[in-house]
């Protein structure tokens, strides 16, 4: 945890549409026959299996049998794409309150259950899965999977957390893949990868901006492989470089640090910015973020259920 469109087609397309449907049906039948004849010749390498299972799971069913993607717009490859203007709730501690009036809930990967997510989907809500990817937390059940040599300095103010050497992607990828699989299997629509700005902190490793960009893009790609949207957490200095790879942004205290303008690129790309302030009152930050069309909240630092929205 850290503090800190296409135009409408004209009438001329209708005749072509009928022809395209006719041809398409014929091609589909032919391909189906070929597929049956060659069903035993699939390449079942681990990478192909992972790709197929990820795609199949990109629209997980809720308890009522409704695909998660059916309660919101779909982005690339069928995954959910959050929209600018959606409201949100962010809760990582305390008794979970799913009655909050919000379009999107950002919840902990490990403590949130599949039943919780299904309940949200049943109410037409979406769920973001909080996953720490830039630091190892010693209270997580999979903490032992992180090699000691990849553990850096502690995060200031967050006991039990140590920065990770994000350059070791081949060693970290399986750990994150397992976590994203957990998120997907619980029915989450997206992930919020935390602590993706180690290069700008005293991590204990000589991380560069290029290291961080490469890592953040890989994390987003991995989320997408699992059918999940991916958000950029803080790292405002690299927002312009990462907006194409990400589906939304989550930001802490950009008004306090006068950094909100750097996140305009997300809204301009049709991707929402989910934003919180801890110390500033709504009267101070809402006049800043409302014109930017951010979804802004005043929250406690421990991110319990309490929230205050802009008036």
PyMOL commands that set and color helices and strands:
alter all, ss='L'
color gray80, all
select helices_A, chain A and resi 13-37+39-41+46-59+68-71+76-78+114-122+143-145+148-150+169-185+198-200+209-225+236-242+260-268+282-289
alter helices_A, ss='H'
color red, helices_A
select strands_A, chain A and resi 88-91+104-108+126-132+135-137+151-154+161-164+190-194+229-233+248-252+273-277+295-298+308-309
alter strands_A, ss='S'
color yellow, strands_A
deselect
rebuild
show_as cartoon
